[in-house]
């Protein structure tokens, strides 16, 4: 009996030491946040690669209604996850993760994928217009009037492949155009209250042929946020997570520390 009790104590001590040393720390959960004119399925290629590496992945359904309200929703989701979390935002989703991570003790890293990283008082619309190169305005369809007086924005389906996903196979880009999620126009004009990237380590990746967010703007934001690593994909479109899932997944794994 004494030997049995001693064995149990020894196992418990070793487990305690391993836990305190971080040796048994679970992989962080990766939460992927799409932006305007996309949906959760845009992350499918990245999800496959990350789950294949042993990560638990959640592709969140971003409401696309407003920075503060979308961030509140995302923060609620992140709080429900046990253990560390890496938040990954695409396009407007970058503004959402920048707001949502404030006050969340379990967010260990932020990853910006062809994304906005606004500072306090900045909006996505202002940042997109800060540097030349975006042709999104001319590619938008007529706004959809909402019952409350707001407006929803879509990209014209005929222009979507070139505007959003020029390096994605055309049949796939056309399917993305048909299934795109609209963003409330006011969401693009809403200023960020406080940027979490000032306190949380962050990484960034973007393409040189992005027609939604000027590459110069993304370079400016990544440098300002002191990103740990900045990957620039030559000829990469705005839909990097679709066209270059391996590059995106590799950067996320680095941010996750695995």
Secondary structure as UniProt FT lines:
FT   HELIX           2..21
FT   TURN            22..24
FT   STRAND          29..33
FT   TURN            36..37
FT   HELIX           40..43
FT   HELIX           44..52
FT   TURN            53..54
FT   STRAND          57..60
FT   HELIX           67..79
FT   STRAND          85..91
FT   HELIX           92..100
FT   TURN            101..103
FT   TURN            105..106
FT   STRAND          107..115
FT   TURN            120..121
FT   HELIX           124..128
FT   TURN            129..130
FT   HELIX           136..139
FT   STRAND          144..145
FT   TURN            147..148
FT   STRAND          151..153
FT   HELIX           157..164
FT   TURN            166..167
FT   HELIX           170..178
FT   STRAND          183..184
FT   HELIX           185..189
FT   HELIX           196..198
FT   STRAND          202..207
FT   TURN            208..209
FT   HELIX           215..224
FT   TURN            225..226
FT   STRAND          230..233
FT   TURN            234..235
FT   HELIX           240..243
FT   HELIX           245..256
//
